[in-house]
Amino acid sequence: MANIHFGTDGWRGVIAWDFTFDNVRMMAQALADFINLNAPSELGNKTNIAAVGYDRRFLSDKFAADIASILKLNKIDVVLLDKPVSTPVMSCLSYTKFWICIMVTASHNPPHYNGIKIKIDGGPISSKLTKEIEELIGQKSVLYIPGHQVDAVSGLEKIYFKYIGSKVNLKKALSLKGKIAVDYMHGSAAGYFEQILGENRVIVLNDSHDPCFGGIKPEPKESSLSALKKAVIANKCLLGAAFDGDGDRTAIIDEKGKYLTPCSVSALVLNHLVKNKKLKGHVLQCISMGYLNKRIARAAGLDFEEVPVGFKYISERTALEDIAFGAEESGGYCWNGLMPERDGLTLVMYILEIMAARKMSLSELVKELEKQYGTSCYQRRDFEISKPVDRGTLAEKLKKKLPKKILGRAVSEVYTFDGLKIILDNDEWLLIRPSGTEPLLRLYCETANKKQTEEFLNFGEKLLSAFK
C-alpha cells in the first residue's frame, strides 16, 4: 500500500505508480467508512448523501466508477455523474444537494497524475476530517465486486449554472457588447462559457477532450497563455480567461492582452465589493498573495489576516466566522453569499458584471486600482526537487541565514507558518515554500516594479542555494 496522504487539496499521485486501482479502492473503502460514521441522519436542505464526479484525465471515469461502486456496496446512497464536469460543479452539488461529493481529478498537475478531491458544504474538506479518513485507510478489507456498477445520472451540472445565475447579475454582465476568449486547456470546464454567453460570443481555444492536455501541464500561468493573449487582441475581446484541468483555477487577460496577476484580480473584486457593495467583515488571504488586498482592507478599516496556502484554510474559517472575503493564489476568491470554493466561471462572470456596472474596461479598472493602492509586480518561479522538503525545517534554516537588510531594504516581519515569507518596508515581500501538491519549490515576490521583483527573486534563489 502506498502512503496515501492528503495535501493542499486532496490526494494526488502518479497514475500506475501510487495512484493505482488498488490504492483508489482502499481510499474508497476509507471514504465509505468515514461516511457511515459521520453522515447525519437528517440531511436538512440536502437530499442525498454522496455524489462522485470526474474530470477528463486518463481513466478518471473508471476510477470514479469504482469509488461509486464501493460506496454503494457499503450501503451508501450515492450518485455517479455520467460525464466529466468541473470541480466547482461538484463543490456546488455539495453546497446545495449532497452531504459529500468526491471528485476524481489532479487539477493542474501534469497529465501523468490523477487524484481525489473531497467537498463538503461547498468547499474543500477540512484538515481535521482528512486526517480521520487517512486513519481509516487499510483498516478494513475493501468491499469490491468486479463488474458491479452504479448507474450514472445526467443533468446535475444544471444546478451549478442556476447557482451562478443567483449570485451574478447576468443581465448586467450580458449587457456588455463584445466577445471573450477562453482557453479551456483541454479541461473539463470546456463548453461552460458557451452555455451562459452563447457560442457566438465566445472565442474558444483548446476545448477538445485530450488526456495529455496538448502536451503541457494544464495550469493557467502566464507562460502558457500566449495564444490566448493573441486571440484577445485579434478578436478585440472584452477579456480572456483560462481554466486549469478541472476548471477551478482561473487566469485573466485584459483587453490589451496583458496578464493580470492573482494579486490584481482579487484586489479588483475586493475593491468593488468594499466601495460599491459596502462589504464588511474579516478579509483572509493565503500567504502567497500580495499587498493590494492588505491596503484595501486597511483603508476600509477591515480586519486582515494571512493563512497557509490552500483554499481549505479559508473555507474552514468561512464556516465558523464572519469572513467577508477570501483570496488564494490559484485564482480562488470567495465573498459573502458564495460557496467557500475556487470557482473560475463565477469569478469571470462577476468581473463582467463589474465592468458593466462601472462602464469601464478591465485595464481601466486596474489602472484606477493601482492609482489608489499602488502598482503591483508579482512573479512566481518554480524549481523541481527530487525529494520532499519539510516546510517548517526549510523555513527555520532559511530564517537563520537572513540578513537584517535585503538589497538595501529593511526586513520588517518574517512569517514561518507556511514556508518563509519576508515582509519588507512598504508591504513588499518574498516567499519561499515547497508546493503542497507537486515536487516543487516555489519562490514568490511582489514589489512595485518588475526589475525590483526579479532582483528579490534572484536573492531568494541564492538563499536556497546556500540551504542546499
HELIX and SHEET records of a PDB file:
HELIX    1   1 PHE A   21  ASN A   38  1                                  18    
HELIX    2   2 SER A   60  LEU A   73  1                                  14    
HELIX    3   3 THR A   87  THR A   96  1                                  10    
HELIX    4   4 SER A  127  LEU A  136  1                                  10    
HELIX    5   5 GLU A  157  LYS A  167  1                                  11    
HELIX    6   6 LEU A  170  LEU A  174  1                                   5    
HELIX    7   7 TYR A  192  LEU A  197  1                                   6    
HELIX    8   8 GLU A  199  ARG A  201  5                                   3    
HELIX    9   9 PHE A  213  GLY A  215  5                                   3    
HELIX   10  10 GLU A  222  SER A  224  5                                   3    
HELIX   11  11 SER A  226  ALA A  234  1                                   9    
HELIX   12  12 PRO A  262  ASN A  276  1                                  15    
HELIX   13  13 TYR A  291  ALA A  300  1                                  10    
HELIX   14  14 PHE A  311  THR A  318  1                                   8    
HELIX   15  15 GLY A  344  ARG A  358  1                                  15    
HELIX   16  16 LEU A  362  TYR A  373  1                                  12    
HELIX   17  17 ARG A  391  LYS A  400  1                                  10    
HELIX   18  18 ASP A  425  ASP A  427  5                                   3    
HELIX   19  19 LYS A  450  PHE A  467  1                                  18    
SHEET    1   A 6 TRP A  11  VAL A  14  0                                        
SHEET    2   A 6 TYR A 113  ILE A 120 -1                                        
SHEET    3   A 6 PHE A  98  VAL A 104 -1                                        
SHEET    4   A 6 ASN A  48  TYR A  54  1                                        
SHEET    5   A 6 VAL A  78  LEU A  81  1                                        
SHEET    6   A 6 ALA A 152  VAL A 153  1                                        
SHEET    1   B 3 TRP A  11  VAL A  14  0                                        
SHEET    2   B 3 TYR A 113  ILE A 120 -1                                        
SHEET    3   B 3 GLY A 123  PRO A 124 -1                                        
SHEET    1   C 5 VAL A 202  LEU A 205  0                                        
SHEET    2   C 5 ILE A 180  ASP A 183  1                                        
SHEET    3   C 5 LEU A 239  PHE A 243  1                                        
SHEET    4   C 5 THR A 250  ILE A 253 -1                                        
SHEET    5   C 5 TYR A 259  LEU A 260 -1                                        
SHEET    1   D 4 PHE A 304  VAL A 307  0                                        
SHEET    2   D 4 HIS A 282  CYS A 286  1                                        
SHEET    3   D 4 ILE A 323  GLU A 328  1                                        
SHEET    4   D 4 GLY A 332  TRP A 335 -1                                        
SHEET    1   E 6 CYS A 377  GLU A 384  0                                        
SHEET    2   E 6 LEU A 440  THR A 447 -1                                        
SHEET    3   E 6 TRP A 429  PRO A 434 -1                                        
SHEET    4   E 6 LEU A 420  LEU A 424 -1                                        
SHEET    5   E 6 ARG A 409  TYR A 415 -1                                        
SHEET    6   E 6 LYS A 405  ILE A 406 -1                                        
END                                                                             
